[in-house]
Amino acid sequence: MKLDLVHDTQLAYRKLMDSMSRPGLISELGELAGKVGLKLNCFDATVLLAAVLLDTEVTFKIISEKEEEIVRLFNQLTYAKAAETAAADFIFVLNDANSFQLEEAIRKAKAGDLIHPHASATFIVEAEQITNDNGLVLSGPGIEDTHHVQVSTCGSESRGSWLDERALRNIEYPLGVDMIFVDRDSRTLCLPRTTQISKKVNN
């Protein structure tokens, strides 16, 4: 692996924070993710994000048929420990998971409490494709007026069920979960809990 775990992860972190502060901005991580160079059952950009987000102070959950393999890799790479969905700080939903697993994970994930709203989960979800096509309409802090994106999740066009579960989980702000989507081409989209999402209505 040619990835510099100091310099490259700092660059990726800055891109990630830029995307988180500007929901709807699609960041390109391809150059950095290309340095991962591992033959795994997850995207290179997912490994890059694990290197950025995980350390000995946090826990993570892998939702995938290859959970054991990926847990071992992330533990070796970051020394973070695996946990069950309800306790995990970061939940990685890989592209071999189905939409029901994503929805269930959102229901189970911790959303913080009024004293510690930051003690909540962040999702990293592998998507087939992320584009600025019409599909989802974003609004809220960091967005001027509205922004349009399209996210195809879990191996097929999203039926939108995760949107409903996310809305329910985030209904009592500041409680809620944050979501990061990454696709096969290492494009990344952040949807913090403050972002309102609606489906595009065709006239």
N, C-alpha and C positions, 0 to 999 in steps of 0.2 A: 504494500500500500504506500503510495507516494504522498498521501495527505499529510501536511504539516499540522500536527495537533495543536499548535499554538497560533501560528500566523494565519493559516487557512481557516481555522475555526473562528478566529476573531473576525475575519472578513465575512464569513457566512453569518455570524451573529449580528453584525451591523446590518446586513441585508434583511435578515429576519425581523429585527426591531423596526426597520424602516417600513416593512410590509405591515407589521402589527399596528404601527401608528397611522398607517394610511390604508385602511381596509379596502380591498378591491385592486390594490397594486399587485401585479404579478411579477415576482422577482425571479431572475434567471440564476440558477445555481449550477448550471451545467459544467462550467469550467472547473469549479471546485469539486463538484461531485465526481467528475471524470478522474480525479486523482485517487478515488477510493480503490478502484480496480480489483474488487473481490467478486467472485462468482457465488452469489447468494440468492436466496428466495425473497429478496426485497430490493427496492430501488437503491442505487448508489446514493441518491440524495437523502434517502431515509437514514442511511448509515451516517452521512454527514450531519444530519440534524441530531441524531443520537449523540454524536461526539460534541456537538454544540451545547445540548441541553442537559445531558446526564452527567452526574458526578456522584461522589460518595454520600452526599447529603440528601439525595432524592431517590425515589423508587419509580419503577416502571412496570407496565404490563404489555405483553405482546398478544395480539389477537390474530392468530394465523394457524394454519395446519402445521407450520414449521416453527411453532412457538419455542420448543426446546432448543433448536439450533440457533435461533436469533437471540434468545435470552443469553445463551452462552457467549455469543459474539459480543453483545452489548456489555455484558459484565466484564469480559476481558478488556474491552476497549475503554470503558469508563469507570469501572469498579462500582457502578450503581447496582443496587439489589432489586430483584424482581418482587412484585407484590400482586395481590389480587386486585381486580378492577376497582372495587369500592375504596381501596386504600392507596392506589397508585397516584403519584404526582403527574406522570406522563403515560398516556395510553396510546400505543402504536397499533393502528388497525391496518393490516397489510392487504395487498390487492387480492389475496386468495380468500379473504373473509367475505361473508355475504352481508346484504343490507340489514338483515335481522340482527346479526351480531353487532353491527355498528349501533343500531338503535338501542339494543339491550345495554351496551356499554355506556351509552349516554345516560340512560336511566339510572345505572348503578354508580356512575362516577361521582366522586365527591365534589360538592359545589361551594365549599367553604361555609362560614357562618358570619353573622353580623359583626362579630368581634374580629374574626380572622377571615375576611372574604378572599384573601390571597391563598388560603389553604385549600385550593381547588385543583381540579385536574385540567391538564392541557392535552388535547387530542392531536396526534399526528396521523393523518389519514392518507393512504396511498390512493390516488385517483388515476383513471385512464387518461384523462385530459382535462386541462384547465385553460380556458380561453376568456376573452372579453366579449364573447357573443352574448346576445340577449338570452336570458334564461332566468337568472336570479337578479333581483333589484336590491341593491344595498343602500342603506342610509344610516346616519348616525354620526358620532364624533369621528373626525378625521376625514369625512367625506363631504365634499362640496356638492350640495343638492343630492344627486343619486349616482350610483355606479352600477354597471351591468357586468355580470360574469356568468360563465357556464362551468359547472363542475360535474363530471361524469365519474361516479364512484363505484367501487366494488365490482369491477368487471363489466358493468353495463350502465346504461343511462339511469341516473338516479331518479327514483320515483318520488323523491321529495320527503319520504318518511322521516329521514334524519332531521329534516328541517323542523318538523312538528315536535320531535323529541327535544331538539335543541331549544326551541321556543319555550317549551314547558320547563326545561331545566334552568333557563335564564330569566324566568318571569319575575323573580324577586331580586332585582338589582340592589346591591352589588354582588349578590350570590350568582353563581353560574359557572360555565365551562368555556374555555377558549379553544379554538380549533385552527389547526394548520393543515392545509392540503398540499400534497406534493404529487406531481405526475411523472410519467415515464420519461419525459424530456427535461426533468429537473426544474420545472416551473413550480413556484411556491406561492400560495395564497393564504393570507391570515384572516381569520374571522373572530375577532375578540368578542367577548360577551356583550359589549356595548353596541355592536352592530345589529341593526334591524334588517331582516331578510324577508322579502316577499317574492312570489313567483311572477314572472312576466306574463301579463294578460294580453293575448293576441286579439287585436281588433278584427 
